């Protein structure tokens, strides 16, 4: 049996963002017709069609996604994707350098907020002292 785009997306989403996060998002959405369709589209289109394309590895996709979220000043999604970036092998040191690099393109206010979000995520995941010095 061939895996559907949705199933492929759900598997990749769980791998990157973590089982607990995806399960909680999915469970909340199933109780709300307004957000249910959004979760379905994000899973199928975002993860099944875009994140799963060949040509970029998951580390690179995470780095690009973080830059976009910093530029757009989306702290909730930034936190989610910082966790995903750690799952995809980016180190705290690399995350620090990515944030610094974004200051030239996204501006100081966006990066200052991004550092706050990153600090909270690194503390929460126990990665705060790992290489980030």
PENOR-V473107 format. One record per residue. N is the residue number from 1. SS is DSSP state (H for helix, E for strand, - for the rest). PSI is psi in degrees with one decimal (none if undefined). OMEGA is omega in radians with two decimals (* if undefined). Layout:
# PENOR-V473107
n->[N	N]
ss->[SS	SS]
psi->[PSI	PSI]
omega->[OMEGA	OMEGA]
This chain:
# PENOR-V473107
n->[1	2	3	4	5	6	7	8	9	10	11	12	13	14	15	16	17	18	19	20	21	22	23	24	25	26	27	28	29	30	31	32	33	34	35	36	37	38	39	40	41	42	43	44	45	46	47	48	49	50	51	52	53	54	55	56	57	58	59	60	61	62	63	64	65	66	67	68	69	70	71	72	73	74	75	76	77	78	79	80	81	82	83	84	85	86	87	88	89	90	91	92	93	94	95	96	97	98	99	100	101	102	103	104	105	106	107	108	109	110	111	112	113	114	115	116	117	118	119	120	121	122	123	124	125	126	127	128	129	130	131	132	133]
ss->[-	-	-	-	H	H	H	H	H	H	H	H	H	H	H	H	H	-	H	H	H	H	H	H	H	H	H	H	H	H	-	-	H	H	H	H	H	H	H	H	H	H	H	H	H	H	H	H	H	H	H	-	-	-	-	-	-	H	H	H	H	H	H	H	H	H	H	H	H	H	H	H	-	-	H	H	H	H	H	H	H	H	H	H	H	H	H	-	-	-	-	H	H	H	H	H	H	H	H	H	H	H	H	H	H	H	-	H	H	H	H	H	H	H	H	H	H	H	H	H	H	H	H	H	H	-	-	-	-	-	-	-	-]
psi->[135.2	136.3	133.4	163.9	-39.0	-47.6	-41.3	-44.7	-42.2	-40.9	-44.5	-40.6	-44.6	-40.4	-44.0	-50.2	-15.8	142.9	-47.1	-44.4	-47.7	-42.7	-43.3	-44.2	-44.5	-43.2	-45.1	-42.8	-35.1	-19.5	-2.6	106.4	-26.5	-45.8	-14.4	-48.0	-34.6	-46.7	-38.3	-45.3	-43.2	-42.8	-48.1	-51.6	-51.6	-50.5	-43.9	-33.5	-35.2	-57.4	-27.2	1.8	149.1	163.5	-30.4	137.5	169.3	-33.3	-45.4	-44.1	-40.6	-44.9	-44.5	-43.4	-43.3	-44.5	-43.6	-42.5	-35.1	-46.7	-36.8	-6.4	60.8	81.0	-36.5	-50.9	-32.9	-45.1	-44.5	-45.6	-19.5	-42.8	-42.7	-39.3	-40.5	-42.0	-30.9	7.2	1.2	138.5	161.3	-37.4	-43.6	-39.2	-41.7	-46.7	-37.1	-44.7	-45.4	-43.6	-40.0	-21.0	-33.4	-24.7	-24.1	-17.6	154.0	-45.9	-42.0	-40.6	-35.1	-45.0	-39.9	-38.5	-39.0	-45.4	-45.3	-42.7	-43.9	-42.7	-43.8	-37.8	-46.3	-39.0	-4.3	18.5	1.4	-41.4	-8.0	102.4	-6.7	-7.0	none]
omega->[-3.12	3.11	3.11	3.09	3.11	-3.14	3.08	3.13	-3.13	3.11	3.13	3.11	3.11	-3.13	-3.06	-3.01	3.13	-3.11	-3.06	-3.14	-3.10	3.12	-3.14	3.12	-3.10	-3.14	3.09	-3.09	-3.12	3.13	-3.03	-3.12	3.12	-3.09	-3.13	-3.11	3.10	3.13	3.10	-3.13	3.12	-3.11	-3.09	-3.04	-3.08	-3.06	-3.08	-3.10	-3.03	-3.12	-3.07	3.12	3.04	3.04	3.05	3.06	-3.08	3.09	-3.13	3.11	3.10	-3.13	3.12	-3.14	3.12	3.12	3.13	-3.12	3.06	-3.13	-3.13	-3.12	3.13	-3.00	-3.13	3.13	3.08	3.12	3.13	-3.07	2.96	3.07	3.10	3.12	3.07	3.09	-3.13	3.00	3.04	-3.12	3.03	3.11	3.11	3.09	3.10	-3.13	3.08	3.12	3.12	3.13	-3.13	-3.14	-3.14	-3.04	-3.06	-3.14	-3.11	-3.11	3.13	-3.10	3.06	3.08	3.13	3.08	3.10	3.13	-3.13	3.13	3.13	3.14	3.14	3.06	-3.10	-3.09	-3.11	-3.11	-2.98	-3.09	-3.05	3.04	-2.98	-3.08	*]
